[in-house]
């Protein structure tokens, strides 16, 4: 007779203490916000695809009516994404204020950076931001992202997203320095400054590549189908898009190649990195596809996979308002997920309730 089938005597203490269902709240913040986060992630993927590839690629290669239609769709998706990101930031900020685990300094820095970035991004709904506002936006986003990533990296379930966010923050600072030095080099006609600017731009591409490598490796561990297969398919598709977009235009060039060539021509923004222009173009396509794979992961905590998707959408281009806000939203929710053990406890409690209701022996409790 197995130990699992024997009923322990009443005077022997149960090795596993009984779990009080009231010890965990009825609802976890990470689970309660799943719908909002997945909607934000999917909208971010669509907005990035329309705003980075489709709409820019139509200009000069399609009739004016199609260009206007794609521009309207891209603008509508951008406005929708802005609303969803702001909603997720408000919801995440509220949950972050309630948590007890995150240090007060971390919460204060995240709140300060998020509020400043949101204030800087609001005017971008109507006009292009001046250069000084883009600098403030980048610094505010880094102030919010770095403490959040440094805090959440201590837990295994949030470590990968935290590493990606940290690498993208470094890439953002490298790009900001490269842009400022390039402007100074242009004003002073200084070749050494331009070399340093291009070196920093190259570093930004390298750090973005490391972030996408970590993201792809992490997605590959999720599941055989939606993890390994889909992440590999995303990388192969990005390679094909890059190859098509980098081809020279001829009179008999396919329409899709002309669209990709026009759309991805500016993927490596000035200053141009040393010899990494095709790689920067590849990262522009891979970020959208990997973000889609992350957002579509089934059976995963939405706060984690959607934070990964939003981080990939940001690409470390934190001088762009929407990309900065998506990066901050990823940082906020990965911090909330790091401090929320209630979803795990809720699952354990429900599983134990089910075993008791079915009369299934508790093997762990009886040492089997």
Buried (B, 14 or more C-beta within 10 A) or exposed (E): EEEBEEEEEEEEEEEEEEBEEEEBEEEBBBBBBBEBBBBBBBBBBBBBBBBBBBBBBBBEBBEEEEBEBBBEBBBEBBEBBBEBBBBBBEBBBEBBEEBEEBEEEBBEBBBBBBBBBBEBBEEBEEEEBEEEBBBBBBBBBBBBBBBBBBBBBEBEEBBBBBBBBBBBBBBBBBBBBBBBBBBBBBEEEBEEBBBBBBBBBBBBBBBBBBBBBBBBEBBBEBBEEBBBEBBBEBBEBBEEBBBBBBBEEEEEBEEEBBBBBBBBBEBBBBBBBEEBBBBBBBBBBBBBBBBBBBBBBEEBBBBBBBBBBBBBBBBBBBBBBBBBBBBBBBBBBBBBBBBBEBBEBBEEBEEBEEBEEEEEBBEEBBEE
